Amino acid sequence: MMKQYIEEAEAALLHTYNRYPVVLDRGDGVYLYDIEGKKYLDFAAGIGVFALGYRNEKYNDALKDQIDKLIHTSNYYYNIPAIEAAKKLKKASGMDRVFFTNSGAEAVEGALKAARKYAYLKDGCRDHEIIAMEHSFHGRTFGALSVTGNPHYREAFEPMIGHIRFAELNDFDSVLAQVTDKTCAVILETIQGEGGIYPASEDFLKKVRTLCDERDILLILDEIQCGMGRTGAMFAWQRCGVKPDIMAVAKALGCGIPVGAFAMTERVGSHSLTSGDHGTTYGGNPLACAAVSRVFDLFEEEGILENVNRVGEYLGTCLDKLAEEYAFIETVRGTGLMRGLACTIPVGGIISRVLEKGLILINAGAQVIRFLPPLIISRENVDEMVGILRECLDEAEG
Ligand SMILES: *Cc1c(COP(=O)(O)O)cnc(C)c1O
């Protein structure tokens, strides 16, 4: 049955992904089921999206209610879910102004536009530069791709937007070396996700923050993967108190409804994008914002951050133990429920094998196994995951 659907998919969809040979059908809690009824423990959460787990009744009901009321209005009018969602995002982040988008890449686009406009309003010049990090990932649209530090993703699509300079994460001197009179922003992921789970160090973030303050450069933090509770703080930058001027968020923001946002401080909000500068037809529509609004409520009601801190630490301990046992595991990176097992061998085979055994994991680069489970997982789920993974690590070693 599955084989036939896969053939149909390959005949109809543009081949931009090498998909795993599984047709997923439904989810329940931290488990997914394929159309043949096989059960999978999910440690990827749709790439860090489904934080609340599947079939969360309160979340689903909020969406169903909103569907029956009003799904879309356009941004020419106000709607209550968007107002509620914006207020809750402001409160959780300490940012002052929010723009809702439909994806992460679009949130990055908006952040870049806001930064350029901020600089343009200061000096009227049109040649401002942005510093981004090597090995970063910010999305697939032209602006976001232009600041993505992976030449392989960019090459066939050159030219990029231009005036982008790259520095090394956690090497402050390399950032300093790229600063010019034209620099308007530094953009970085607080924890690099796709690049292999590399956290920005507190020291590095603090130095970049100080540099930005001294030169009136805007600090844009991409919290699309590491934000929304994944590290045990609502946003990863809150763990070290380095506040961005602009923040991009998406993935778990809507827990499955396609929605993102960029948010900024009042200082940037009142000196950048204004009427007519930016827009979106769908962005911030009542359905997406009903999801966002409910997600923030449920994070509090269900004690999500507490769970991440508890179970995240346990996950770290378990992964450290694996790293000690297997010679081909180099190190464990990350924090909370965003972790990477960095190996000295390609991990694609291991990920395919755990999938056969009913465990969903993903990679981050060729040699890193990535762990982004729903934020509701328990220690027992971690034990179950480690059990399956261990079998496959044994095979890889043997
Ligand atoms: C996923 C991701 C993006 C892009 O988000 P899309 O919704 O896929 O456009 C940008 N930045 C980071 C850090 C991401 O993890």
Ligand as a Chemical Component Dictionary entry (heavy atoms), coordinates in Angstrom:
data_LIG
# 
_chem_comp.id                   LIG 
_chem_comp.type                 NON-POLYMER 
_chem_comp.pdbx_formal_charge   0 
_chem_comp.three_letter_code    LIG 
# 
loop_
_chem_comp_atom.comp_id 
_chem_comp_atom.atom_id 
_chem_comp_atom.alt_atom_id 
_chem_comp_atom.type_symbol 
_chem_comp_atom.charge 
_chem_comp_atom.model_Cartn_x 
_chem_comp_atom.model_Cartn_y 
_chem_comp_atom.model_Cartn_z 
_chem_comp_atom.pdbx_ordinal 
LIG C1 C1 C 0 13.841 26.109 9.581  1  
LIG C2 C2 C 0 14.648 27.315 9.757  2  
LIG C3 C3 C 0 14.479 28.442 8.951  3  
LIG C4 C4 C 0 13.534 28.481 7.774  4  
LIG O1 O1 O 0 12.210 28.276 8.166  5  
LIG P1 P1 P 0 11.129 27.858 7.036  6  
LIG O2 O2 O 0 9.833  27.866 7.780  7  
LIG O3 O3 O 0 11.522 26.490 6.570  8  
LIG O4 O4 O 0 11.190 28.851 5.968  9  
LIG C5 C5 C 0 15.236 29.561 9.231  10 
LIG N1 N1 N 0 16.119 29.572 10.237 11 
LIG C6 C6 C 0 16.305 28.507 11.026 12 
LIG C7 C7 C 0 17.290 28.580 12.147 13 
LIG C8 C8 C 0 15.594 27.332 10.811 14 
LIG O5 O5 O 0 15.815 26.266 11.579 15 
# 
loop_
_chem_comp_bond.comp_id 
_chem_comp_bond.atom_id_1 
_chem_comp_bond.atom_id_2 
_chem_comp_bond.value_order 
_chem_comp_bond.pdbx_ordinal 
LIG C1 C2 SING 1  
LIG C2 C3 SING 2  
LIG C2 C8 DOUB 3  
LIG C3 C4 SING 4  
LIG C3 C5 DOUB 5  
LIG C4 O1 SING 6  
LIG O1 P1 SING 7  
LIG P1 O2 DOUB 8  
LIG P1 O3 SING 9  
LIG P1 O4 SING 10 
LIG C5 N1 SING 11 
LIG N1 C6 DOUB 12 
LIG C6 C7 SING 13 
LIG C6 C8 SING 14 
LIG C8 O5 SING 15 
# 
